Amino acid sequence: MKRILVSFPEGVFDMIRGLKGELGESDSEVVRNIVIAYLSEQGFFSKMSIRGIAGQNRGNRNEEKQKRT
């Protein structure tokens, strides 16, 4: 899993905090679930699997894990 740093305006951050318990237990879990839901609703996951991108990304992750060990 990759980590990224994001910044939100105060109002958006307050909305994220308000979604705790509904979409996740932590700020990062809420943001992750919002992004996944958005990408899913927009059809990006099906587009990626059609192009074979999802499998390519999975392979890259396995290579990174092997480099760390």
N, C-alpha and C positions, 0 to 999 in steps of 0.2 A: 504494500500500500504506500502511495506517495503522500507527502505532506506539502501543503501550500499555505502561504500566508495571504490572507485577504483582509481588506479594510471595508467597513460599512459605515455609512452615515448613521448618526445616533438613532434616528427614527427607525431605520431598517433593523439595527441591532436590537432595539426595544421590541420589534415585532418578532424577531428570532427568539428572544428570551420568552416572549409570550407563548410561543409554540412548544416550549419545553414541556414534556409530559405527553404531548400529542404526537409529535414527530420524532422524538428522541429524548434522551435523558441529559445530554450535554449540548452546549452550543455547537460544537463540531458535528455531532450526530444530527442535529436539526438541519444544519447547512448541507451536510452530505445528502440527507434524505430529500431536501428541497431540490438540489441539483439533479439527483437521480430521477425524481418524479418529473421534473421539467424535461429532461432528455428523453425519458420514456414517452411522455405525452407528445413530444414533437416528432417521435418516430426515429430518433437517432440510433437507438439500439438495433432496430431492424435494418436500417440502412447500413450500419457497420457490419452486421453479420452477412448481409448480401454481398458486400464488397470483400469480406474476409478479413476486415480490420480487427475484429474482436480476437480472432485466433492469433493474429500477428502480435497484438499487444500482450497476449497471454504468454507467448514465446519470449518476448523481451523481458517480462517479469521473471521468468524462470532463469534466464541468463543472468539477470542482476542478482538473484538469490545465490546462484552458484559463485559469482564473483565475491560476495560477502563472506562466504564460508571458507 
